[in-house]
């Protein structure tokens, strides 16, 4: 009899093994990682103009960001005559109102470039440098206190001869440097997702281009937490905006609602602190 019951027990165990549904582990929610990565790109600006209205030239210039509270920034690049296509290295200083470019011999050019990149506070030493081989000066149109606009002016000189340079549009020179804040989401179950935060939050017009902005806006974005919802995810991003003056500085957070594919489907912002003039 005992062997009969042992036989039944084995049969029942056999049936259970093949009829019970397999247990599926819950999808992990703590292995999603998100961070806001900041980067900056500087696009070179190409300028086509003429010296003395007779010699066509092309310049390609890279305008480094002007540090907050500084009046000028470093500009590097080259120019070439259309006829010869030989690139001549240049370096100089600029702000939204003027550009001054110098050509030095190769040794001095490299020495100054290294010095000024490491010590931007020394840029003003270029203003009185007379050891150049060639020099360009461009002054943007500007409005006098009486409301009268003075036209664009420019010149080229080699120290002994001075020629005019045809005008070109200088209004976009500080727009070449752009800020990027990317929300990067990684998971072993999905391909890496990158979201342009400035565009998603409607902040691109304020913080994409800040070079030359006298308010000196500084934006900080940090992922605070990630919460799994029944459908999708919620990501909280803390933000802090610092300005040159206290008034206008503020902080808070953004709540982003994402679907299961990490596409933003809703967002809201919460202001926690607003700096006032009394602080």
GROMACS elastic network, one bead per residue, 0.5 to 0.9 nm:
[ bonds ]
;  ai    aj funct       b0    kb
    1     4     6  0.50770   500
    1     5     6  0.66175   500
    1     6     6  0.87715   500
    2     5     6  0.53403   500
    2     6     6  0.62631   500
    2     7     6  0.86145   500
    3     6     6  0.50049   500
    3     7     6  0.61288   500
    3     8     6  0.87574   500
    4     7     6  0.50448   500
    4     8     6  0.64010   500
    4     9     6  0.87525   500
    5     9     6  0.61287   500
    5    10     6  0.85917   500
    6     9     6  0.50755   500
    6    10     6  0.62594   500
    6    11     6  0.86558   500
    7    10     6  0.52333   500
    7    11     6  0.62829   500
    7    12     6  0.87696   500
    8    11     6  0.50122   500
    8    12     6  0.61686   500
    8    13     6  0.85836   500
    9    12     6  0.51726   500
    9    13     6  0.61788   500
    9    14     6  0.85274   500
   10    13     6  0.51105   500
   10    14     6  0.60731   500
   10    15     6  0.86458   500
   11    15     6  0.62156   500
   11    16     6  0.86713   500
   12    15     6  0.50469   500
   12    16     6  0.61824   500
   12    17     6  0.86384   500
   13    16     6  0.51075   500
   13    17     6  0.62418   500
   13    18     6  0.89041   500
   14    17     6  0.52681   500
   14    18     6  0.67007   500
   14    19     6  0.88294   500
   15    18     6  0.54062   500
   15    19     6  0.59949   500
   15    20     6  0.83151   500
   16    19     6  0.52073   500
   16    20     6  0.56214   500
   17    20     6  0.62081   500
   17    21     6  0.88487   500
   18    21     6  0.81170   500
   19    22     6  0.89756   500
   20    23     6  0.87720   500
   21    24     6  0.89956   500
   24    27     6  0.88278   500
   25    28     6  0.84810   500
   26    29     6  0.88370   500
   28    31     6  0.64788   500
   28    32     6  0.84542   500
   29    32     6  0.64151   500
   29   227     6  0.80875   500
   29   228     6  0.64436   500
   30    33     6  0.80804   500
   30   226     6  0.86990   500
   30   227     6  0.89976   500
   30   228     6  0.88957   500
   31   186     6  0.84626   500
   31   187     6  0.63729   500
   31   188     6  0.75810   500
   32   185     6  0.70651   500
   32   186     6  0.59449   500
   32   188     6  0.78879   500
   32   189     6  0.89826   500
   32   226     6  0.79171   500
   33   184     6  0.80919   500
   33   185     6  0.56760   500
   33   186     6  0.52604   500
   33   187     6  0.65567   500
   33   226     6  0.81648   500
   34   183     6  0.67344   500
   34   184     6  0.54962   500
   34   186     6  0.64217   500
   34   187     6  0.89951   500
   34   223     6  0.67772   500
   34   225     6  0.85464   500
   34   226     6  0.78130   500
   34   235     6  0.84811   500
   35   182     6  0.80794   500
   35   183     6  0.56796   500
   35   184     6  0.55176   500
   35   185     6  0.68673   500
   35   222     6  0.68706   500
   35   223     6  0.56330   500
   36   181     6  0.62139   500
   36   182     6  0.53871   500
   36   184     6  0.62282   500
   36   185     6  0.89819   500
   36   197     6  0.81705   500
   36   221     6  0.64588   500
   36   222     6  0.60247   500
   36   223     6  0.65730   500
   36   237     6  0.86227   500
   37   180     6  0.79565   500
   37   181     6  0.56168   500
   37   182     6  0.51720   500
   37   183     6  0.64164   500
   37   184     6  0.70998   500
   37   221     6  0.87039   500
   37   222     6  0.89356   500
   38   179     6  0.73827   500
   38   180     6  0.56489   500
   38   182     6  0.65272   500
   38   221     6  0.88043   500
   39   178     6  0.85787   500
   39   179     6  0.61391   500
   39   180     6  0.51951   500
   39   181     6  0.66724   500
   39   182     6  0.83123   500
   40   177     6  0.68337   500
   40   178     6  0.56246   500
   40   180     6  0.58811   500
   40   181     6  0.88328   500
   41   176     6  0.79380   500
   41   177     6  0.56578   500
   41   178     6  0.54150   500
   41   179     6  0.67491   500
   41   180     6  0.78984   500
   42    62     6  0.69573   500
   42    63     6  0.72834   500
   42    64     6  0.73124   500
   42    65     6  0.84820   500
   42   175     6  0.87342   500
   42   176     6  0.53528   500
   42   178     6  0.63863   500
   43    61     6  0.87932   500
   43    62     6  0.67541   500
   43    63     6  0.82755   500
   43   175     6  0.88296   500
   43   176     6  0.51239   500
   43   177     6  0.65096   500
   43   178     6  0.83549   500
   44    60     6  0.62045   500
   44    61     6  0.53245   500
   44    63     6  0.73289   500
   44    77     6  0.82654   500
   44   176     6  0.68429   500
   45    59     6  0.79849   500
   45    60     6  0.55146   500
   45    61     6  0.52125   500
   45    62     6  0.63609   500
   45    63     6  0.81298   500
   45   172     6  0.89633   500
   45   173     6  0.74018   500
   45   176     6  0.71151   500
   46    58     6  0.70561   500
   46    59     6  0.56786   500
   46    61     6  0.65205   500
   47    57     6  0.83638   500
   47    58     6  0.56472   500
   47    59     6  0.50227   500
   47    60     6  0.62818   500
   47    61     6  0.80749   500
   47   168     6  0.75146   500
   47   169     6  0.87021   500
   48    56     6  0.74487   500
   48    57     6  0.60196   500
   48    59     6  0.64567   500
   48    60     6  0.88633   500
   48   168     6  0.79035   500
   49    53     6  0.82712   500
   49    55     6  0.84342   500
   49    56     6  0.58856   500
   49    57     6  0.56104   500
   49    58     6  0.64070   500
   49    59     6  0.82297   500
   49   165     6  0.71903   500
   49   166     6  0.57810   500
   49   167     6  0.72146   500
   49   168     6  0.69920   500
   50    53     6  0.50557   500
   50    54     6  0.60720   500
   50    55     6  0.51537   500
   50    57     6  0.55543   500
   50    58     6  0.82548   500
   50   164     6  0.85586   500
   50   165     6  0.57275   500
   50   166     6  0.53797   500
   50   167     6  0.85159   500
   51    54     6  0.59579   500
   51    55     6  0.50279   500
   51    56     6  0.64504   500
   51    57     6  0.71595   500
   51   155     6  0.79690   500
   51   156     6  0.72357   500
   51   163     6  0.66740   500
   51   164     6  0.60226   500
   51   166     6  0.64743   500
   52    55     6  0.65766   500
   52    56     6  0.89769   500
   52   155     6  0.86195   500
   52   156     6  0.86810   500
   52   163     6  0.54935   500
   52   165     6  0.56695   500
   52   166     6  0.71928   500
   53    56     6  0.76271   500
   53   164     6  0.76018   500
   53   165     6  0.68379   500
   53   166     6  0.62055   500
   55    81     6  0.71304   500
   55    82     6  0.79370   500
   55    83     6  0.84635   500
   56    80     6  0.87769   500
   56    81     6  0.60876   500
   56    82     6  0.57121   500
   56    83     6  0.77932   500
   57    79     6  0.68689   500
   57    80     6  0.55813   500
   57    82     6  0.53222   500
   57    83     6  0.83346   500
   58    78     6  0.84436   500
   58    79     6  0.55136   500
   58    80     6  0.54994   500
   58    81     6  0.65165   500
   58    82     6  0.68123   500
   59    77     6  0.74322   500
   59    78     6  0.57836   500
   59    80     6  0.66138   500
   59    87     6  0.89131   500
   60    76     6  0.84832   500
   60    77     6  0.55417   500
   60    78     6  0.56123   500
   60    79     6  0.63458   500
   60    80     6  0.89929   500
   61    75     6  0.65921   500
   61    76     6  0.56579   500
   61    78     6  0.66080   500
   61    79     6  0.84599   500
   61    90     6  0.84821   500
   61    91     6  0.87980   500
   62    74     6  0.84777   500
   62    75     6  0.55638   500
   62    76     6  0.53201   500
   62    77     6  0.59324   500
   62   173     6  0.89895   500
   62   176     6  0.78450   500
   62   177     6  0.89386   500
   63    66     6  0.84800   500
   63    73     6  0.72917   500
   63    74     6  0.63476   500
   63    76     6  0.67772   500
   63    77     6  0.88096   500
   63    93     6  0.87304   500
   63    94     6  0.77996   500
   63   173     6  0.71118   500
   63   174     6  0.71200   500
   63   176     6  0.69463   500
   63   177     6  0.74081   500
   64    73     6  0.61177   500
   64    74     6  0.54115   500
   64    75     6  0.58843   500
   64    76     6  0.80317   500
   64   174     6  0.87872   500
   64   176     6  0.87119   500
   64   177     6  0.73271   500
   64   211     6  0.89143   500
   65    68     6  0.89334   500
   65    72     6  0.89871   500
   65    73     6  0.62124   500
   65    74     6  0.75867   500
   65    75     6  0.89997   500
   65   174     6  0.78756   500
   65   177     6  0.66540   500
   65   210     6  0.88809   500
   65   211     6  0.57910   500
   65   212     6  0.79725   500
   66    69     6  0.84115   500
   66    70     6  0.64084   500
   66    71     6  0.71768   500
   66    72     6  0.59043   500
   66    74     6  0.75105   500
   66    94     6  0.86773   500
   66    95     6  0.76590   500
   66   174     6  0.87536   500
   66   211     6  0.62358   500
   66   212     6  0.65624   500
   67    70     6  0.54314   500
   67    71     6  0.80776   500
   67    72     6  0.80264   500
   67    73     6  0.72137   500
   67   120     6  0.84673   500
   67   211     6  0.81621   500
   67   212     6  0.86760   500
   67   216     6  0.87761   500
   68    71     6  0.82614   500
   68   211     6  0.86038   500
   68   212     6  0.83280   500
   68   213     6  0.85078   500
   68   214     6  0.77748   500
   68   215     6  0.86458   500
   68   216     6  0.56970   500
   68   217     6  0.88404   500
   68   244     6  0.84957   500
   69   214     6  0.78993   500
   69   216     6  0.76962   500
   69   244     6  0.85098   500
   70    73     6  0.76795   500
   70   121     6  0.80843   500
   71    94     6  0.85989   500
   71    95     6  0.68533   500
   71   212     6  0.87573   500
   72    93     6  0.62861   500
   72    94     6  0.54277   500
   72    95     6  0.51466   500
   72    96     6  0.87493   500
   72   123     6  0.75258   500
   72   124     6  0.80456   500
   73    92     6  0.84715   500
   73    93     6  0.55463   500
   73    94     6  0.54540   500
   73    95     6  0.63914   500
   73   120     6  0.74945   500
   73   123     6  0.73692   500
   74    91     6  0.74577   500
   74    92     6  0.60033   500
   74    94     6  0.65250   500
   74    95     6  0.89704   500
   74   116     6  0.75852   500
   74   117     6  0.77777   500
   74   120     6  0.74448   500
   74   123     6  0.71190   500
   75    90     6  0.83103   500
   75    91     6  0.57022   500
   75    92     6  0.52276   500
   75    93     6  0.54719   500
   75    94     6  0.65319   500
   75    99     6  0.82312   500
   75   100     6  0.86541   500
   75   101     6  0.78171   500
   76    89     6  0.78739   500
   76    90     6  0.57947   500
   76    92     6  0.64224   500
   76    93     6  0.84504   500
   76   101     6  0.81834   500
   76   113     6  0.84930   500
   77    88     6  0.84207   500
   77    89     6  0.59355   500
   77    90     6  0.52458   500
   77    91     6  0.63539   500
   78    87     6  0.57947   500
   78    88     6  0.51358   500
   78    91     6  0.79653   500
   78   103     6  0.89224   500
   79    85     6  0.89771   500
   79    86     6  0.80594   500
   79    87     6  0.55194   500
   79    88     6  0.52963   500
   79    89     6  0.67632   500
   79    90     6  0.72457   500
   80    83     6  0.83565   500
   80    84     6  0.71728   500
   80    85     6  0.55858   500
   80    86     6  0.54349   500
   80    88     6  0.60436   500
   81    84     6  0.54765   500
   81    85     6  0.58094   500
   81    86     6  0.70115   500
   81    87     6  0.80995   500
   82    85     6  0.55878   500
   82    86     6  0.85480   500
   83    86     6  0.88155   500
   84    87     6  0.88344   500
   88   103     6  0.75443   500
   89   102     6  0.85433   500
   89   103     6  0.64116   500
   89   104     6  0.81010   500
   89   106     6  0.84815   500
   89   109     6  0.80894   500
   90   101     6  0.60672   500
   90   102     6  0.54326   500
   90   104     6  0.75597   500
   90   109     6  0.79553   500
   90   135     6  0.88516   500
   91   100     6  0.83163   500
   91   101     6  0.54592   500
   91   102     6  0.54790   500
   91   103     6  0.68632   500
   91   104     6  0.85105   500
   91   109     6  0.76100   500
   91   112     6  0.86223   500
   91   113     6  0.74231   500
   92    99     6  0.74079   500
   92   100     6  0.54481   500
   92   102     6  0.57275   500
   92   103     6  0.87352   500
   92   123     6  0.82601   500
   92   126     6  0.71475   500
   92   127     6  0.87622   500
   93    98     6  0.82858   500
   93    99     6  0.60079   500
   93   100     6  0.54804   500
   93   101     6  0.67314   500
   93   123     6  0.69439   500
   93   124     6  0.81343   500
   93   126     6  0.75850   500
   93   127     6  0.81714   500
   94    97     6  0.74797   500
   94    98     6  0.55090   500
   94   100     6  0.63076   500
   94   101     6  0.85608   500
   95    98     6  0.56179   500
   95    99     6  0.67416   500
   95   173     6  0.82786   500
   95   174     6  0.75958   500
   95   212     6  0.73563   500
   96    99     6  0.81614   500
   96   140     6  0.77955   500
   96   170     6  0.76356   500
   96   171     6  0.71514   500
   96   172     6  0.82807   500
   96   173     6  0.67644   500
   96   174     6  0.63850   500
   96   212     6  0.68805   500
   97   138     6  0.84997   500
   97   139     6  0.60566   500
   97   140     6  0.51570   500
   97   141     6  0.77034   500
   97   142     6  0.76235   500
   97   170     6  0.80377   500
   97   171     6  0.85092   500
   98   137     6  0.75041   500
   98   138     6  0.54940   500
   98   140     6  0.57886   500
   98   170     6  0.83478   500
   99   136     6  0.78584   500
   99   137     6  0.59378   500
   99   138     6  0.50619   500
   99   139     6  0.65922   500
   99   140     6  0.84615   500
   99   170     6  0.89761   500
  100   127     6  0.82808   500
  100   135     6  0.72757   500
  100   136     6  0.56837   500
  100   138     6  0.63590   500
  100   139     6  0.85962   500
  101   134     6  0.83189   500
  101   135     6  0.55950   500
  101   136     6  0.50019   500
  101   137     6  0.65369   500
  101   138     6  0.86627   500
  102   109     6  0.89419   500
  102   126     6  0.87236   500
  102   132     6  0.61026   500
  102   133     6  0.74383   500
  102   134     6  0.58893   500
  102   136     6  0.65474   500
  102   137     6  0.89776   500
  103   106     6  0.88945   500
  103   109     6  0.74978   500
  103   132     6  0.57009   500
  103   133     6  0.54196   500
  103   134     6  0.50226   500
  103   135     6  0.62468   500
  103   136     6  0.87621   500
  104   107     6  0.79722   500
  104   108     6  0.60118   500
  104   109     6  0.52896   500
  104   110     6  0.89936   500
  104   131     6  0.72991   500
  104   133     6  0.54705   500
  104   134     6  0.73537   500
  105   108     6  0.55400   500
  105   109     6  0.59604   500
  105   110     6  0.86921   500
  105   132     6  0.78228   500
  105   133     6  0.72604   500
  106   109     6  0.50923   500
  106   110     6  0.62516   500
  106   111     6  0.86315   500
  107   110     6  0.54276   500
  107   111     6  0.62483   500
  107   112     6  0.86888   500
  108   111     6  0.50198   500
  108   112     6  0.60017   500
  108   113     6  0.83490   500
  109   112     6  0.53251   500
  109   113     6  0.60060   500
  109   114     6  0.86483   500
  110   113     6  0.50303   500
  110   114     6  0.61688   500
  110   115     6  0.85036   500
  111   114     6  0.53780   500
  111   115     6  0.61524   500
  111   116     6  0.86349   500
  112   116     6  0.59071   500
  112   117     6  0.83445   500
  113   116     6  0.53792   500
  113   117     6  0.60569   500
  113   118     6  0.85828   500
  114   117     6  0.53869   500
  114   118     6  0.63054   500
  114   119     6  0.85051   500
  115   118     6  0.54181   500
  115   119     6  0.59158   500
  115   120     6  0.80301   500
  115   122     6  0.81220   500
  116   120     6  0.50271   500
  116   121     6  0.77235   500
  116   122     6  0.62916   500
  116   123     6  0.61623   500
  117   120     6  0.58322   500
  118   121     6  0.89670   500
  119   122     6  0.58100   500
  119   123     6  0.77843   500
  120   123     6  0.54832   500
  120   124     6  0.87270   500
  121   124     6  0.72725   500
  122   125     6  0.57078   500
  122   126     6  0.80307   500
  123   126     6  0.58551   500
  123   127     6  0.78566   500
  124   127     6  0.55264   500
  124   128     6  0.80214   500
  125   128     6  0.62597   500
  125   129     6  0.68194   500
  126   129     6  0.50401   500
  126   130     6  0.86403   500
  127   130     6  0.87253   500
  129   132     6  0.70794   500
  130   133     6  0.87764   500
  130   159     6  0.82679   500
  132   135     6  0.67567   500
  132   158     6  0.76640   500
  132   159     6  0.79866   500
  133   157     6  0.86178   500
  133   158     6  0.57635   500
  133   159     6  0.75043   500
  134   156     6  0.72786   500
  134   157     6  0.57606   500
  134   159     6  0.71817   500
  135   155     6  0.82637   500
  135   156     6  0.57026   500
  135   157     6  0.53445   500
  135   158     6  0.63216   500
  135   159     6  0.80658   500
  136   154     6  0.73910   500
  136   155     6  0.58407   500
  136   157     6  0.66589   500
  136   165     6  0.85167   500
  137   153     6  0.81970   500
  137   154     6  0.53496   500
  137   155     6  0.54007   500
  137   156     6  0.65646   500
  137   157     6  0.86816   500
  137   165     6  0.88412   500
  138   152     6  0.76098   500
  138   153     6  0.60355   500
  138   155     6  0.67524   500
  138   156     6  0.89977   500
  138   165     6  0.84034   500
  138   167     6  0.84331   500
  138   170     6  0.87096   500
  139   142     6  0.84889   500
  139   151     6  0.86472   500
  139   152     6  0.58065   500
  139   153     6  0.52505   500
  139   154     6  0.60667   500
  139   170     6  0.85926   500
  140   150     6  0.86289   500
  140   151     6  0.72653   500
  140   153     6  0.67156   500
  140   154     6  0.85305   500
  140   167     6  0.89534   500
  140   168     6  0.89989   500
  140   169     6  0.81834   500
  140   170     6  0.62504   500
  140   171     6  0.78531   500
  141   149     6  0.67451   500
  141   150     6  0.54479   500
  141   153     6  0.74227   500
  141   170     6  0.86608   500
  142   148     6  0.84178   500
  142   149     6  0.55099   500
  142   150     6  0.54244   500
  142   151     6  0.69615   500
  142   152     6  0.78033   500
  143   146     6  0.78927   500
  143   147     6  0.57912   500
  143   148     6  0.56036   500
  143   150     6  0.61870   500
  143   151     6  0.89668   500
  144   147     6  0.53220   500
  144   148     6  0.53856   500
  144   149     6  0.61043   500
  144   150     6  0.72720   500
  145   148     6  0.74343   500
  146   149     6  0.88590   500
  150   153     6  0.87139   500
  152   167     6  0.63104   500
  152   168     6  0.81248   500
  152   169     6  0.88429   500
  152   170     6  0.89051   500
  153   164     6  0.82412   500
  153   165     6  0.79657   500
  153   166     6  0.83275   500
  153   167     6  0.68893   500
  154   163     6  0.87847   500
  154   164     6  0.59941   500
  154   165     6  0.53357   500
  154   166     6  0.71941   500
  154   167     6  0.69883   500
  155   162     6  0.67736   500
  155   163     6  0.55988   500
  155   165     6  0.50324   500
  155   166     6  0.84027   500
  156   161     6  0.83053   500
  156   162     6  0.56685   500
  156   163     6  0.52422   500
  156   164     6  0.61045   500
  156   165     6  0.65134   500
  157   160     6  0.69786   500
  157   161     6  0.55549   500
  157   163     6  0.63425   500
  157   164     6  0.87266   500
  158   161     6  0.57836   500
  158   162     6  0.69058   500
  159   162     6  0.74214   500
  167   170     6  0.88625   500
  169   172     6  0.73961   500
  169   173     6  0.86941   500
  170   173     6  0.57626   500
  170   174     6  0.88901   500
  171   174     6  0.77199   500
  171   175     6  0.85235   500
  172   175     6  0.51965   500
  172   176     6  0.72610   500
  173   176     6  0.61251   500
  173   177     6  0.88359   500
  174   177     6  0.67124   500
  174   209     6  0.80829   500
  174   210     6  0.84048   500
  174   211     6  0.56738   500
  174   212     6  0.61701   500
  175   178     6  0.70026   500
  175   209     6  0.61368   500
  175   210     6  0.81713   500
  175   211     6  0.69712   500
  175   212     6  0.86278   500
  176   209     6  0.81481   500
  176   211     6  0.85674   500
  177   208     6  0.85675   500
  177   209     6  0.65615   500
  177   210     6  0.80910   500
  177   211     6  0.67197   500
  178   207     6  0.84587   500
  178   208     6  0.53658   500
  178   209     6  0.50391   500
  178   210     6  0.75933   500
  178   211     6  0.81007   500
  179   204     6  0.89230   500
  179   207     6  0.68688   500
  179   209     6  0.62263   500
  179   210     6  0.77801   500
  180   196     6  0.74303   500
  180   197     6  0.80711   500
  180   198     6  0.73905   500
  180   207     6  0.86714   500
  180   208     6  0.66968   500
  181   195     6  0.84555   500
  181   196     6  0.62698   500
  181   197     6  0.56096   500
  181   198     6  0.63519   500
  181   208     6  0.88633   500
  181   221     6  0.79935   500
  182   194     6  0.61089   500
  182   195     6  0.54448   500
  182   197     6  0.55510   500
  182   198     6  0.80279   500
  183   193     6  0.79509   500
  183   194     6  0.55998   500
  183   196     6  0.65064   500
  183   197     6  0.61028   500
  183   223     6  0.85445   500
  184   192     6  0.70484   500
  184   193     6  0.57444   500
  184   195     6  0.65255   500
  185   191     6  0.86788   500
  185   192     6  0.57704   500
  185   193     6  0.51066   500
  185   194     6  0.64775   500
  185   195     6  0.83633   500
  185   262     6  0.81486   500
  186   189     6  0.86252   500
  186   190     6  0.71596   500
  186   191     6  0.69986   500
  186   193     6  0.66249   500
  186   194     6  0.89669   500
  187   190     6  0.53311   500
  187   191     6  0.69857   500
  187   192     6  0.68487   500
  187   193     6  0.89968   500
  188   191     6  0.76663   500
  188   192     6  0.88608   500
  190   193     6  0.81225   500
  190   261     6  0.81825   500
  193   261     6  0.88550   500
  193   262     6  0.72382   500
  193   263     6  0.89578   500
  195   198     6  0.89427   500
  195   199     6  0.86239   500
  195   200     6  0.76929   500
  195   262     6  0.89732   500
  195   263     6  0.84654   500
  195   264     6  0.86688   500
  196   199     6  0.56114   500
  196   200     6  0.62681   500
  196   201     6  0.87295   500
  197   200     6  0.50354   500
  197   201     6  0.59383   500
  197   202     6  0.82792   500
  197   203     6  0.80327   500
  197   204     6  0.85481   500
  198   201     6  0.53722   500
  198   202     6  0.59331   500
  198   205     6  0.84681   500
  198   206     6  0.88913   500
  198   207     6  0.74305   500
  198   208     6  0.72938   500
  199   202     6  0.51473   500
  199   203     6  0.61866   500
  199   204     6  0.54619   500
  199   205     6  0.87666   500
  200   203     6  0.77651   500
  200   204     6  0.86378   500
  200   264     6  0.78145   500
  200   267     6  0.85844   500
  201   204     6  0.79746   500
  201   254     6  0.83423   500
  201   267     6  0.76912   500
  201   268     6  0.86749   500
  201   269     6  0.87885   500
  202   205     6  0.75204   500
  202   206     6  0.87177   500
  203   206     6  0.55086   500
  203   207     6  0.61006   500
  203   208     6  0.76116   500
  204   207     6  0.53696   500
  204   209     6  0.79548   500
  205   208     6  0.61497   500
  205   209     6  0.75137   500
  206   209     6  0.70466   500
  206   210     6  0.74634   500
  206   217     6  0.86616   500
  207   210     6  0.58403   500
  207   217     6  0.76099   500
  207   218     6  0.82731   500
  207   219     6  0.74330   500
  209   212     6  0.85901   500
  209   213     6  0.83523   500
  210   213     6  0.52958   500
  210   214     6  0.87574   500
  210   215     6  0.88759   500
  210   216     6  0.72638   500
  210   217     6  0.68950   500
  210   218     6  0.86126   500
  211   214     6  0.86158   500
  211   216     6  0.83039   500
  212   215     6  0.87621   500
  212   216     6  0.80457   500
  213   216     6  0.56588   500
  213   217     6  0.74412   500
  214   217     6  0.83033   500
  214   244     6  0.78547   500
  215   243     6  0.57926   500
  215   244     6  0.53000   500
  215   245     6  0.73947   500
  216   242     6  0.79515   500
  216   243     6  0.55379   500
  216   244     6  0.54140   500
  216   245     6  0.88224   500
  217   241     6  0.68005   500
  217   242     6  0.57899   500
  217   244     6  0.70348   500
  217   249     6  0.86349   500
  218   240     6  0.80215   500
  218   241     6  0.56333   500
  218   242     6  0.50599   500
  218   243     6  0.64043   500
  218   244     6  0.89299   500
  219   239     6  0.71694   500
  219   240     6  0.58889   500
  219   242     6  0.66324   500
  219   243     6  0.89932   500
  220   238     6  0.80401   500
  220   239     6  0.54921   500
  220   240     6  0.51244   500
  220   241     6  0.64859   500
  220   242     6  0.84749   500
  221   237     6  0.63893   500
  221   238     6  0.57437   500
  221   240     6  0.67869   500
  221   253     6  0.87521   500
  222   236     6  0.85460   500
  222   237     6  0.54181   500
  222   238     6  0.51944   500
  222   239     6  0.65155   500
  222   240     6  0.89730   500
  223   226     6  0.79720   500
  223   235     6  0.72304   500
  223   236     6  0.60069   500
  223   238     6  0.62271   500
  223   239     6  0.89135   500
  224   235     6  0.76133   500
  224   236     6  0.54136   500
  224   237     6  0.54658   500
  224   238     6  0.61176   500
  224   253     6  0.87965   500
  225   234     6  0.82586   500
  225   235     6  0.59380   500
  225   236     6  0.54466   500
  225   237     6  0.74735   500
  226   233     6  0.69828   500
  226   234     6  0.57911   500
  226   236     6  0.65626   500
  227   232     6  0.89135   500
  227   233     6  0.57386   500
  227   234     6  0.51375   500
  227   235     6  0.64786   500
  227   236     6  0.85327   500
  228   231     6  0.77923   500
  228   232     6  0.64238   500
  228   234     6  0.65050   500
  228   235     6  0.89185   500
  229   232     6  0.54278   500
  229   233     6  0.52914   500
  229   234     6  0.70097   500
  230   233     6  0.81711   500
  231   258     6  0.85370   500
  231   259     6  0.63254   500
  231   260     6  0.62973   500
  232   257     6  0.73708   500
  232   258     6  0.54083   500
  232   261     6  0.74937   500
  232   262     6  0.72156   500
  232   263     6  0.89300   500
  233   256     6  0.81555   500
  233   257     6  0.59365   500
  233   258     6  0.50615   500
  233   259     6  0.62237   500
  233   260     6  0.69271   500
  233   262     6  0.74238   500
  234   255     6  0.67509   500
  234   256     6  0.55794   500
  234   258     6  0.61413   500
  234   259     6  0.87838   500
  235   254     6  0.81464   500
  235   255     6  0.58992   500
  235   256     6  0.51437   500
  235   257     6  0.66259   500
  235   258     6  0.77917   500
  236   253     6  0.67052   500
  236   254     6  0.57109   500
  236   256     6  0.63051   500
  236   257     6  0.89323   500
  237   252     6  0.86462   500
  237   253     6  0.53990   500
  237   254     6  0.50993   500
  237   255     6  0.65064   500
  237   256     6  0.78314   500
  238   251     6  0.77139   500
  238   252     6  0.59267   500
  238   254     6  0.63888   500
  238   255     6  0.88818   500
  239   250     6  0.84751   500
  239   251     6  0.55413   500
  239   252     6  0.54865   500
  239   253     6  0.53663   500
  239   254     6  0.74582   500
  240   249     6  0.78271   500
  240   250     6  0.60815   500
  240   252     6  0.66417   500
  240   253     6  0.83211   500
  241   248     6  0.82020   500
  241   249     6  0.53489   500
  241   250     6  0.53183   500
  241   251     6  0.60088   500
  242   245     6  0.82138   500
  242   246     6  0.77144   500
  242   248     6  0.78835   500
  242   250     6  0.69017   500
  242   251     6  0.85559   500
  243   246     6  0.64110   500
  243   247     6  0.77016   500
  243   248     6  0.67673   500
  243   249     6  0.54851   500
  243   250     6  0.88479   500
  244   247     6  0.86320   500
  244   249     6  0.85350   500
  245   248     6  0.74060   500
  245   249     6  0.75838   500
  245   277     6  0.88620   500
  246   249     6  0.56138   500
  246   250     6  0.88517   500
  246   275     6  0.57664   500
  246   276     6  0.65922   500
  246   277     6  0.65180   500
  246   279     6  0.79125   500
  247   250     6  0.85374   500
  247   274     6  0.79680   500
  247   275     6  0.55474   500
  247   276     6  0.53398   500
  247   277     6  0.57691   500
  248   274     6  0.69541   500
  248   275     6  0.62577   500
  248   276     6  0.75895   500
  249   273     6  0.84671   500
  249   274     6  0.62084   500
  249   275     6  0.53369   500
  249   276     6  0.82744   500
  250   271     6  0.74640   500
  250   272     6  0.77078   500
  250   273     6  0.54214   500
  250   275     6  0.58637   500
  251   270     6  0.86616   500
  251   271     6  0.61525   500
  251   272     6  0.58582   500
  251   273     6  0.52643   500
  251   274     6  0.67509   500
  251   275     6  0.88059   500
  252   269     6  0.74844   500
  252   270     6  0.55296   500
  252   273     6  0.65232   500
  252   274     6  0.89807   500
  253   268     6  0.86077   500
  253   269     6  0.58850   500
  253   270     6  0.54025   500
  253   271     6  0.67648   500
  253   272     6  0.76763   500
  254   267     6  0.69839   500
  254   268     6  0.57253   500
  254   270     6  0.62743   500
  254   271     6  0.88613   500
  255   266     6  0.83083   500
  255   267     6  0.55268   500
  255   268     6  0.53559   500
  255   269     6  0.63166   500
  255   270     6  0.81442   500
  256   264     6  0.66276   500
  256   265     6  0.78398   500
  256   266     6  0.60864   500
  256   268     6  0.68352   500
  256   269     6  0.88453   500
  257   262     6  0.86211   500
  257   263     6  0.82940   500
  257   264     6  0.58153   500
  257   265     6  0.57780   500
  257   266     6  0.50099   500
  257   267     6  0.59607   500
  257   268     6  0.87962   500
  258   261     6  0.74401   500
  258   263     6  0.51137   500
  258   265     6  0.55208   500
  258   266     6  0.71006   500
  258   267     6  0.88686   500
  259   262     6  0.51847   500
  259   263     6  0.54952   500
  259   264     6  0.67013   500
  259   265     6  0.66880   500
  260   263     6  0.75102   500
  261   264     6  0.89783   500
  262   265     6  0.88533   500
  264   267     6  0.75544   500
  271   274     6  0.74968   500
  275   278     6  0.83691   500
  275   279     6  0.68983   500
  276   279     6  0.57033   500
